[in-house]
Amino acid sequence: MILFVNCQNCKHTIKTAFHAPGRKSLLSGGKETEITCPNCGDHRSYSINNIYAEESPVVFLTTFLITMVIAITLYSLALKYDLHGLYAVGAAGVIPVLIFSIVNAVQKRKLSKFNDVEV
């Protein structure tokens, strides 16, 4: 997940350099943090509660690529061992979709947990 804050001066969305699994882990530096807006140059203190999380496209793309590799591998194995039945082809399609869905659900739960909790 990627953490953002909105500039109080120009309303520009600022991508932060923070990497935290939860809002409480950001408390090590106090309840406020100093951030400079790259758009207008305004330097202000922002409450940790003003920081919000969004999905990382890197996680989405990585999961998608891994599930595609798994699907191709399963389908290749089904062809190699003459498993042309519905079950083999179904497994090649269903297993990657399940993996992708689980990873996506976990990511959404982390985002929701981060954005809903305030300190």
C-alpha positions in Angstrom: 0.0 0.0 0.0 1.1 3.6 -0.7 0.5 6.3 1.8 -0.7 9.8 0.9 -1.6 13.1 2.4 -3.4 16.1 0.8 -1.5 19.5 0.9 -3.4 21.9 3.1 -2.3 24.8 0.9 -2.8 23.7 -2.7 -4.8 20.4 -2.1 -2.2 18.5 -4.1 -2.0 14.8 -3.3 1.5 14.1 -1.8 2.9 10.6 -1.9 4.8 10.0 1.3 7.9 8.0 1.9 6.4 6.1 4.8 6.1 2.4 4.8 3.9 1.2 7.6 1.6 -1.8 8.1 -0.7 0.3 10.3 -1.3 3.8 11.5 0.0 3.0 15.0 3.4 2.1 13.6 3.7 5.7 12.3 3.6 7.0 15.9 7.3 6.4 16.5 8.0 10.0 15.3 5.0 11.5 17.2 1.4 12.3 16.3 2.5 14.7 13.6 5.0 14.6 10.8 6.7 17.3 8.7 6.0 17.1 5.0 6.9 19.5 2.2 4.5 19.7 -0.8 6.4 19.1 -4.1 3.8 21.1 -6.0 3.7 24.4 -4.0 6.7 24.0 -1.7 4.6 24.5 1.4 6.2 22.9 4.5 3.7 21.9 7.3 3.1 19.5 10.1 0.4 16.9 9.3 -1.4 14.7 11.8 -0.9 11.0 11.3 -4.7 10.8 11.0 -4.5 12.9 7.8 -2.4 10.2 6.1 -4.4 7.7 4.1 -3.5 4.5 2.1 -4.3 3.4 -1.4 -3.6 0.2 -3.3 -0.2 -0.3 -4.7 -0.3 -1.1 -8.5 3.0 -3.0 -8.0 1.2 -5.6 -5.7 -1.7 -5.9 -8.3 0.7 -6.4 -11.2 2.9 -8.8 -9.4 0.0 -10.9 -8.3 -1.5 -10.9 -11.8 1.8 -12.0 -13.4 2.4 -14.8 -10.8 -1.2 -16.1 -11.3 -0.7 -16.0 -15.1 2.5 -18.1 -14.8 0.7 -20.5 -12.5 -2.2 -20.8 -15.0 0.2 -21.4 -18.0 2.2 -24.0 -16.0 -0.9 -25.9 -14.9 -2.3 -25.9 -18.4 1.1 -27.0 -19.8 1.2 -29.9 -17.3 -2.3 -30.9 -18.2 -1.3 -31.0 -21.9 1.9 -32.9 -21.2 0.2 -35.6 -19.2 -2.8 -35.8 -21.6 -5.2 -34.4 -19.0 -7.6 -32.9 -21.4 -10.5 -33.3 -19.1 -12.7 -30.6 -17.8 -11.1 -30.9 -14.4 -7.5 -30.2 -15.6 -8.5 -27.2 -17.7 -10.8 -25.9 -14.9 -8.0 -26.2 -12.4 -5.7 -24.2 -14.7 -8.2 -21.4 -14.7 -9.7 -21.6 -11.2 -6.6 -21.9 -9.0 -5.0 -18.7 -10.3 -8.3 -16.8 -9.9 -8.6 -18.0 -6.3 -5.0 -16.9 -5.5 -5.6 -13.5 -7.1 -8.9 -13.1 -5.3 -7.3 -14.0 -1.9 -4.4 -11.6 -2.4 -6.7 -8.8 -3.5 -9.0 -9.4 -0.5 -6.1 -9.3 1.9 -4.8 -6.0 0.3 -8.3 -4.4 0.6 -8.6 -5.5 4.2 -5.2 -3.9 5.0 -6.2 -0.7 3.3 -9.5 -0.6 5.1 -7.9 -1.3 8.5 -5.3 1.4 7.9 -7.8 4.1 6.8 -10.5 3.3 9.4 -8.2 3.4 12.5 -7.3 6.7 14.0 -4.8 7.4 16.7 
